[in-house]
């Protein structure tokens, strides 16, 4: 099956774009563009890193509510961007749990915490825990677990199928990851400004009623995922039963806020949402 809506990426003002849609049972509903070409993920790295942290949790290497990061913070705070750490600095700017301060530094401290607990470098732990079991052979982490992943659409749809129908994790753990942590917490959604509330799960942003948003106007409030500053995104809409990954080689900007929602709405409409 092919999706005509995916061809909309040809009109995006980017040098290269590729996208695919996958169902919960792993069925590829459609793909367009060079799906085997590696792209920098930027912050779409975070859901992959979060999944590895959750594997470490299920293996008993870490607990979600054990201390990690700045004083008073936990693994859960770091995953949910409520540790109080600044965006790109290992500097505390608020008490844990009070504000949704989106933080690359927080994910870097998560990686360090898991590496110490497992005695395995985080990039290697991610490979062993997530990438290898899912056959994501073209995905690598070359630095920060917040933003230095490289992957392909082919690999991301494998991950998206896993999140929709978990095999590596207990489905209850994934349900927790897509559940709002610290409800009512306000903060800045990068690229979109202040949101109250700014809902987030464990490593995944949750759409809820945010508007404007990088997903579609017809996306369900339960839609969750992540976008990256390298012009990338991955969303999973549990109500529609599908996930979509798109990778480009143009940095996120006004072009993306304009074309991404219409693209998502077209995909959902074609699939009978």
KEKE-3310 file (N, C-alpha, C; in steps of 0.2 Angstrom, whole numbers, plus 5000, padded with zeros to 4 digits):
npx = (5004:5002:5004:4997:4997:5010:5018:5018:5029:5038:5036:5041:5051:5065:5082:5083:5071:5062:5050:5039:5025:5019:5010:5003:5005:5016:5015:5020:5013:5016:5029:5041:5053:5071:5073:5082:5093:5105:5101:5104:5097:5095:5084:5076:5083:5080:5068:5073:5084:5077:5069:5079:5083:5072:5072:5083:5077:5067:5076:5081:5092:5091:5080:5064:5061:5073:5086:5094:5104:5102:5102:5088:5082:5076:5077:5065:5061:5071:5068:5056:5059:5059:5068:5074:5086:5095:5093:5104:5114:5123:5117:5107:5091:5079:5069:5067:5053:5044:5044:5042:5056:5064:5077:5093:5104:5099:5096:5108:5114:5105:5110:5123:5120:5114:5124:5134:5126:5125:5137:5141:5145:5134:5130:5133:5125:5112:5113:5114:5102:5091:5093:5100:5091:5080:5084:5089:5100:5106:5107:5115:5123:5133:5137:5130:5116:5105:5104:5112:5110:5110:5100:5089:5074:5069:5074:5068:5054:5054:5057:5045:5035:5038:5036:5022:5017:5024:5038:5051:5049:5038:5021:5014:5024:5027:5015:5015:5025:5019:5010:5005:5017:5019:5007:5000:5011:5020:5029:5041:5039:5050:5053:5040:5036:5029:5019:5005:4996:5012:5013:5021:5028:5037:5051:5044:5036:5019:5004:4991:4981:4989:4992:4997:5004:5017:5012:4997:4981:4971:4976:4975:4973:4980:4991:5009:5027:5041:5050:5064:5078:5085:5076:5067:5055:5045:5030:5017:5001:4990:4976:4973:4980:4993:5009:5021:5036:5048:5061:5073:5085:5086:5087:5075:5062:5052:5047:5045:5035:5025:5022:5022:5011:5000:5004:5003:4989:4985:4990:4983:4969:4969:4970:4958:4955)
npy = (4994:5011:5028:5043:5055:5056:5060:5074:5078:5082:5094:5102:5115:5110:5102:5088:5076:5063:5051:5040:5029:5019:5005:4999:4985:4984:4985:4992:5006:5015:5024:5036:5044:5044:5032:5024:5033:5040:5052:5067:5066:5076:5082:5071:5061:5059:5051:5038:5037:5038:5027:5017:5020:5016:5003:5000:5003:4992:4982:4983:4990:5004:5015:5023:5033:5036:5046:5057:5067:5085:5090:5083:5080:5066:5051:5051:5064:5069:5063:5069:5082:5090:5093:5104:5108:5119:5123:5120:5119:5113:5118:5123:5130:5130:5123:5105:5098:5109:5117:5115:5113:5112:5102:5098:5096:5088:5076:5072:5070:5060:5050:5048:5044:5031:5025:5024:5016:5004:5001:5002:5011:5024:5025:5012:5005:5009:5004:4990:4988:4993:4997:4986:4974:4978:4978:4990:4994:5005:5015:5026:5033:5046:5055:5066:5060:5068:5073:5069:5058:5048:5042:5032:5033:5021:5014:5021:5018:5005:5007:5015:5005:4996:5004:5006:4993:4985:4975:4975:4981:4981:4983:4991:5000:5007:5013:5022:5030:5037:5045:5059:5067:5075:5083:5099:5106:5120:5128:5130:5126:5121:5131:5135:5142:5148:5137:5132:5120:5112:5098:5083:5066:5052:5056:5058:5070:5076:5079:5084:5098:5108:5122:5133:5118:5106:5094:5088:5097:5088:5078:5067:5071:5063:5060:5057:5060:5067:5081:5087:5099:5098:5097:5086:5073:5063:5055:5047:5042:5036:5034:5034:5023:5023:5028:5040:5045:5057:5064:5076:5087:5101:5114:5115:5127:5142:5136:5123:5124:5128:5118:5105:5102:5102:5092:5081:5081:5078:5065:5058:5060:5053:5040:5038:5044)
npz = (5000:4996:5001:4995:5002:5007:4997:4998:5004:4994:4991:5001:5007:5007:5005:5005:5009:5018:5022:5032:5036:5049:5055:5071:5071:5065:5051:5036:5030:5020:5011:5007:4997:5001:5011:5017:5019:5030:5043:5053:5069:5079:5092:5091:5095:5108:5112:5109:5117:5129:5129:5131:5144:5150:5148:5156:5168:5169:5169:5182:5184:5187:5196:5193:5202:5209:5216:5204:5194:5198:5215:5224:5213:5202:5192:5185:5185:5176:5164:5161:5160:5171:5180:5184:5178:5167:5149:5140:5148:5162:5174:5188:5187:5193:5206:5207:5199:5198:5186:5168:5161:5147:5143:5137:5144:5155:5149:5146:5159:5162:5154:5159:5172:5169:5163:5173:5182:5175:5171:5158:5144:5139:5125:5120:5128:5124:5111:5113:5121:5114:5100:5093:5096:5089:5076:5071:5062:5056:5065:5076:5090:5093:5103:5113:5122:5121:5109:5098:5090:5075:5061:5051:5041:5039:5050:5060:5059:5063:5077:5080:5078:5088:5099:5098:5100:5111:5113:5119:5131:5145:5142:5151:5156:5144:5143:5154:5150:5140:5147:5155:5165:5181:5181:5175:5174:5169:5155:5142:5125:5114:5100:5099:5110:5126:5135:5144:5152:5149:5143:5146:5144:5149:5142:5130:5121:5124:5115:5118:5121:5115:5105:5093:5086:5082:5077:5068:5066:5067:5074:5087:5105:5112:5105:5104:5105:5096:5090:5080:5080:5068:5058:5059:5063:5074:5076:5086:5085:5095:5095:5081:5078:5071:5067:5062:5054:5049:5041:5037:5029:5033:5044:5058:5057:5052:5040:5044:5054:5046:5036:5041:5050:5041:5033:5042:5044:5032:5030:5041:5036:5024:5029:5035:5047)
capx = (5000:5006:5000:4998:4999:5017:5022:5018:5036:5042:5034:5044:5057:5071:5086:5081:5066:5059:5045:5035:5020:5019:5004:5005:5007:5022:5014:5022:5008:5018:5035:5043:5060:5077:5071:5088:5098:5105:5100:5105:5090:5094:5081:5072:5087:5078:5064:5077:5088:5072:5067:5085:5083:5066:5074:5087:5073:5064:5081:5082:5098:5089:5072:5062:5061:5079:5090:5098:5104:5103:5099:5081:5079:5076:5077:5058:5062:5075:5065:5050:5061:5057:5074:5076:5092:5094:5092:5110:5120:5123:5116:5101:5088:5073:5068:5064:5046:5040:5043:5045:5062:5066:5084:5097:5108:5095:5096:5115:5114:5102:5115:5129:5117:5113:5131:5137:5123:5126:5144:5141:5144:5127:5129:5133:5119:5107:5114:5112:5095:5086:5095:5101:5085:5075:5086:5090:5107:5109:5106:5121:5123:5140:5139:5125:5109:5100:5104:5118:5109:5109:5096:5086:5067:5068:5075:5063:5048:5055:5056:5038:5031:5039:5032:5015:5016:5030:5041:5056:5046:5031:5016:5012:5029:5026:5009:5017:5029:5015:5006:5008:5021:5019:5002:4999:5017:5020:5035:5042:5039:5055:5051:5033:5035:5027:5013:5002:5002:5017:5013:5026:5028:5044:5055:5040:5031:5012:5001:4986:4978:4993:4990:4999:5009:5020:5008:4991:4975:4967:4980:4972:4976:4985:4997:5015:5033:5046:5053:5071:5080:5088:5070:5065:5050:5042:5024:5013:4994:4987:4969:4973:4984:4998:5015:5024:5043:5050:5068:5075:5092:5086:5086:5069:5061:5046:5045:5042:5029:5020:5021:5021:5004:4996:5006:5000:4982:4983:4991:4977:4963:4970:4970:4952:4954)
capy = (5000:5017:5034:5049:5061:5056:5064:5081:5080:5084:5102:5105:5118:5107:5099:5081:5074:5056:5050:5034:5028:5012:5003:4996:4978:4984:4985:4999:5008:5019:5027:5041:5047:5040:5030:5021:5038:5043:5060:5069:5066:5081:5079:5065:5056:5058:5045:5032:5037:5037:5020:5013:5021:5012:4996:4999:5002:4986:4977:4984:4994:5010:5016:5030:5038:5036:5052:5057:5074:5089:5088:5083:5077:5059:5049:5053:5072:5070:5061:5073:5089:5094:5092:5111:5110:5123:5120:5117:5120:5109:5123:5122:5136:5130:5117:5100:5097:5115:5120:5110:5117:5107:5102:5094:5094:5083:5070:5070:5067:5053:5045:5047:5040:5024:5022:5022:5010:4998:5000:5001:5018:5024:5024:5005:5002:5010:4999:4983:4987:4995:4997:4979:4970:4980:4978:4997:4994:5011:5020:5027:5038:5048:5060:5067:5056:5072:5076:5067:5052:5048:5037:5032:5032:5013:5012:5024:5015:4999:5009:5017:4999:4994:5009:5005:4986:4984:4969:4976:4984:4979:4988:4996:5004:5012:5017:5027:5035:5042:5048:5066:5067:5081:5087:5106:5110:5125:5129:5132:5121:5124:5133:5137:5147:5146:5133:5131:5116:5110:5091:5078:5060:5050:5056:5059:5076:5074:5084:5087:5103:5113:5125:5129:5112:5103:5089:5091:5100:5083:5073:5066:5074:5057:5059:5059:5059:5072:5084:5089:5105:5096:5096:5079:5072:5056:5056:5041:5043:5029:5034:5032:5017:5024:5032:5043:5048:5061:5066:5081:5090:5108:5115:5117:5134:5143:5132:5117:5125:5129:5112:5099:5101:5100:5085:5076:5081:5074:5057:5055:5060:5048:5034:5038:5047)
capz = (5000:4996:5003:4991:5006:5009:4992:5000:5006:4988:4991:5007:5005:5010:5000:5005:5014:5017:5027:5031:5041:5051:5060:5077:5070:5061:5044:5033:5026:5015:5012:5001:4998:5003:5018:5020:5020:5037:5044:5060:5072:5084:5098:5090:5099:5115:5113:5109:5124:5135:5129:5134:5151:5153:5148:5162:5174:5169:5171:5189:5185:5190:5198:5191:5207:5213:5214:5198:5192:5203:5221:5224:5206:5201:5185:5182:5183:5171:5158:5160:5159:5177:5185:5185:5174:5161:5142:5137:5153:5168:5179:5191:5187:5197:5210:5204:5199:5198:5179:5163:5158:5142:5145:5134:5150:5159:5146:5147:5165:5162:5151:5164:5177:5167:5162:5180:5185:5171:5170:5151:5141:5137:5118:5119:5131:5119:5105:5116:5124:5109:5093:5090:5096:5084:5069:5069:5061:5053:5070:5080:5095:5093:5108:5118:5122:5120:5102:5094:5086:5067:5060:5044:5042:5039:5057:5065:5059:5067:5083:5081:5078:5095:5104:5098:5102:5114:5115:5123:5137:5147:5139:5156:5156:5139:5144:5158:5146:5136:5152:5158:5172:5184:5177:5176:5174:5163:5152:5135:5120:5110:5094:5100:5115:5132:5136:5151:5154:5144:5145:5144:5147:5150:5136:5124:5122:5123:5111:5122:5118:5113:5098:5087:5087:5076:5074:5065:5069:5068:5078:5094:5111:5115:5101:5108:5100:5097:5084:5081:5077:5062:5054:5060:5068:5075:5081:5087:5087:5098:5093:5074:5077:5067:5068:5056:5055:5044:5041:5032:5030:5034:5051:5060:5057:5050:5035:5047:5057:5041:5032:5045:5052:5035:5031:5046:5043:5025:5032:5045:5032:5019:5032:5037:5053)
cpx = (5004:5001:5002:5000:5006:5021:5022:5025:5040:5041:5038:5050:5064:5075:5083:5076:5064:5055:5041:5030:5019:5013:5007:5007:5013:5022:5016:5017:5010:5025:5037:5049:5065:5077:5077:5094:5099:5105:5102:5098:5089:5090:5076:5076:5084:5073:5068:5081:5083:5070:5073:5085:5077:5068:5079:5083:5070:5069:5083:5089:5097:5082:5070:5062:5067:5082:5094:5098:5105:5100:5091:5078:5080:5076:5070:5058:5066:5072:5059:5052:5058:5062:5076:5083:5090:5094:5098:5116:5118:5122:5109:5097:5081:5073:5065:5056:5041:5039:5045:5050:5065:5074:5088:5102:5105:5096:5104:5117:5111:5107:5120:5126:5116:5120:5134:5133:5124:5133:5145:5141:5137:5126:5129:5127:5113:5107:5111:5105:5090:5088:5095:5095:5080:5077:5088:5098:5110:5109:5112:5120:5131:5142:5133:5118:5104:5099:5108:5117:5108:5105:5093:5078:5065:5069:5070:5056:5048:5054:5049:5034:5032:5036:5025:5013:5022:5032:5047:5055:5039:5026:5014:5018:5029:5020:5011:5021:5025:5010:5009:5011:5021:5014:5001:5005:5018:5028:5035:5043:5044:5052:5044:5031:5032:5020:5011:4996:5006:5018:5018:5026:5035:5048:5051:5036:5024:5008:4996:4982:4982:4992:4993:5004:5012:5017:5002:4985:4970:4970:4976:4976:4981:4991:5004:5021:5038:5048:5060:5073:5084:5082:5068:5059:5048:5036:5020:5006:4991:4980:4968:4976:4990:5004:5018:5031:5044:5057:5070:5082:5092:5084:5078:5068:5054:5043:5042:5035:5023:5017:5019:5014:4999:4997:5003:4993:4981:4984:4985:4971:4963:4968:4963:4951:4948)
cpy = (5006:5023:5040:5055:5061:5060:5071:5083:5083:5092:5105:5109:5116:5103:5091:5080:5066:5055:5043:5033:5021:5011:5000:4989:4978:4984:4992:5001:5012:5022:5031:5044:5042:5037:5026:5026:5040:5050:5061:5069:5073:5078:5073:5059:5054:5053:5039:5032:5035:5030:5015:5014:5017:5005:4995:4999:4995:4980:4977:4988:5001:5010:5023:5035:5038:5043:5051:5065:5079:5087:5089:5080:5069:5058:5051:5060:5073:5068:5065:5080:5093:5094:5099:5113:5115:5120:5116:5118:5116:5114:5123:5129:5136:5123:5111:5099:5103:5118:5115:5114:5112:5108:5096:5091:5088:5076:5067:5067:5061:5048:5043:5042:5032:5021:5020:5016:5004:4996:4999:5009:5018:5023:5016:5002:5003:5005:4992:4982:4988:4994:4990:4974:4972:4980:4985:4998:5000:5017:5020:5033:5040:5053:5060:5063:5061:5074:5074:5060:5053:5042:5037:5032:5025:5011:5015:5021:5008:5001:5011:5011:4996:4998:5007:4998:4983:4977:4969:4978:4981:4985:4993:5001:5010:5016:5023:5032:5039:5045:5054:5065:5074:5086:5094:5110:5114:5125:5130:5126:5123:5125:5135:5141:5144:5142:5131:5127:5114:5102:5087:5072:5058:5050:5058:5065:5073:5080:5088:5092:5109:5115:5132:5123:5109:5097:5092:5093:5094:5077:5073:5069:5069:5057:5061:5058:5065:5075:5086:5095:5104:5095:5089:5078:5065:5057:5049:5043:5037:5029:5032:5026:5017:5028:5035:5046:5051:5064:5071:5083:5098:5109:5117:5125:5135:5139:5126:5118:5126:5122:5106:5097:5099:5093:5080:5075:5077:5066:5055:5055:5054:5041:5034:5040:5050)
cpz = (5000:4998:4999:4995:5007:5003:4993:5002:5000:4988:4996:5004:5008:5004:4999:5010:5013:5023:5026:5037:5042:5056:5066:5076:5066:5053:5041:5028:5020:5016:5006:5003:5000:5010:5021:5021:5027:5037:5052:5063:5076:5090:5097:5093:5105:5116:5113:5115:5130:5135:5132:5141:5154:5153:5154:5168:5174:5171:5178:5190:5188:5192:5195:5196:5212:5211:5208:5196:5198:5210:5221:5218:5206:5193:5181:5180:5177:5164:5156:5160:5165:5182:5187:5182:5168:5154:5140:5142:5159:5174:5181:5190:5191:5201:5206:5204:5198:5191:5174:5159:5154:5143:5142:5140:5154:5156:5146:5154:5166:5159:5155:5169:5175:5166:5168:5183:5182:5170:5162:5148:5138:5129:5117:5123:5127:5113:5108:5118:5119:5102:5090:5090:5091:5077:5067:5068:5058:5058:5074:5085:5096:5098:5113:5117:5121:5113:5097:5090:5078:5066:5053:5046:5042:5047:5062:5065:5063:5075:5085:5081:5085:5100:5104:5100:5105:5115:5119:5130:5139:5145:5144:5157:5150:5140:5149:5155:5142:5141:5155:5165:5174:5181:5179:5176:5168:5161:5145:5131:5115:5103:5094:5105:5122:5132:5143:5151:5148:5145:5142:5147:5149:5144:5130:5126:5120:5120:5116:5118:5116:5106:5098:5090:5081:5073:5070:5069:5071:5072:5085:5099:5114:5111:5105:5103:5102:5090:5086:5078:5070:5057:5053:5064:5068:5079:5080:5089:5089:5095:5085:5073:5072:5070:5062:5058:5048:5045:5036:5034:5030:5041:5052:5059:5055:5045:5038:5050:5052:5037:5036:5047:5046:5032:5035:5045:5037:5026:5035:5041:5027:5022:5036:5044:5054)
residu = (UNK:UNK:UNK:UNK:UNK:UNK:UNK:UNK:UNK:UNK:UNK:UNK:UNK:UNK:UNK:UNK:UNK:UNK:UNK:UNK:UNK:UNK:UNK:UNK:UNK:UNK:UNK:UNK:UNK:UNK:UNK:UNK:UNK:UNK:UNK:UNK:UNK:UNK:UNK:UNK:UNK:UNK:UNK:UNK:UNK:UNK:UNK:UNK:UNK:UNK:UNK:UNK:UNK:UNK:UNK:UNK:UNK:UNK:UNK:UNK:UNK:UNK:UNK:UNK:UNK:UNK:UNK:UNK:UNK:UNK:UNK:UNK:UNK:UNK:UNK:UNK:UNK:UNK:UNK:UNK:UNK:UNK:UNK:UNK:UNK:UNK:UNK:UNK:UNK:UNK:UNK:UNK:UNK:UNK:UNK:UNK:UNK:UNK:UNK:UNK:UNK:UNK:UNK:UNK:UNK:UNK:UNK:UNK:UNK:UNK:UNK:UNK:UNK:UNK:UNK:UNK:UNK:UNK:UNK:UNK:UNK:UNK:UNK:UNK:UNK:UNK:UNK:UNK:UNK:UNK:UNK:UNK:UNK:UNK:UNK:UNK:UNK:UNK:UNK:UNK:UNK:UNK:UNK:UNK:UNK:UNK:UNK:UNK:UNK:UNK:UNK:UNK:UNK:UNK:UNK:UNK:UNK:UNK:UNK:UNK:UNK:UNK:UNK:UNK:UNK:UNK:UNK:UNK:UNK:UNK:UNK:UNK:UNK:UNK:UNK:UNK:UNK:UNK:UNK:UNK:UNK:UNK:UNK:UNK:UNK:UNK:UNK:UNK:UNK:UNK:UNK:UNK:UNK:UNK:UNK:UNK:UNK:UNK:UNK:UNK:UNK:UNK:UNK:UNK:UNK:UNK:UNK:UNK:UNK:UNK:UNK:UNK:UNK:UNK:UNK:UNK:UNK:UNK:UNK:UNK:UNK:UNK:UNK:UNK:UNK:UNK:UNK:UNK:UNK:UNK:UNK:UNK:UNK:UNK:UNK:UNK:UNK:UNK:UNK:UNK:UNK:UNK:UNK:UNK:UNK:UNK:UNK:UNK:UNK:UNK:UNK:UNK:UNK:UNK:UNK:UNK:UNK:UNK:UNK:UNK:UNK:UNK:UNK:UNK:UNK:UNK:UNK:UNK:UNK:UNK:UNK:UNK:UNK)
# end
